[in-house]
Amino acid sequence: MNEVFEDITRVVLIGIGATAAMAAWLLLLQRVGEPTLNFALLGRWVGHMARGRWAHDAIAKAPPIRGEAAIGWVAHYAVGIAFAGMLAALYGAAWMRQPTLPPALAIAIGSVLAPLVVMQPAMGAGMRVEMEADTDYADGLLVLDRLIGTVNEGSVAGDLNAAVKGSYQAIYYNT
């Protein structure tokens, strides 16, 4: 397998794996009655971006976009893959073969800041700096959500490394 193709595959799989863990966490939170991101609203925001509108007073009041729920889920996974790509770009392809926690945590900080300072304000939720119990709790859930993704990035990278190494051994050494 071409080394570049292998690295791109690793980035995509790490991003998908970490995002799937985060999505599972969000679905669990929804199941126990906690409010989480509505992916249809994320899709609505992305859909309006494609039409030239980046910011809204309240995304829930913006006109719906056809297929917004699907667009939102695809955007969620695309962002996860992009963060995995940043991890590889900043820390090198070697990190994906020998993952360590500090680089993943550094990217996790960015993945926490991005929704707080870009997505939420653009969707009309404002900057989340109020010192209210509800917003502190919601921001805490966001941080926990991102940490789950970070731990999963490392584990996906480690598992993927073992799987790739094992398949190479099977292909090249007939084991």
C-alpha angles and dihedrals in degrees: 000000000000110000093229091050089048091052092048090049090051092051092050094046094045090049093048093045095049092045092049090054090050091047090051089051091051092049090050090051090050090050091057092047102261117140113243138169113306103223091204088063090048088052090048090053092048091045092053090048088060086056093051101262113118103165133047136185089224120355091203089064094048116103112274119256120224109256093009095151092054091043089052094052092046090049090050092055093041090055090049090053090047091054090049087050090052089051091054093042094050100038101027136243088282088072090062090055095044105023121195129185103239096067091046090050091051090055089045090060089056091047089055094046096047096066092039097051103024115021102037096046091045091050091052098258094113128217112321098229100112113122096229123132093236095052092043089052092048092047089049090054089050091053091047089048091053093046090054088053091048095052088047092050088059094045094045090049091049094046091045090050090053092047094049092046090048093049091049090052091049093048100041103029101032092234 
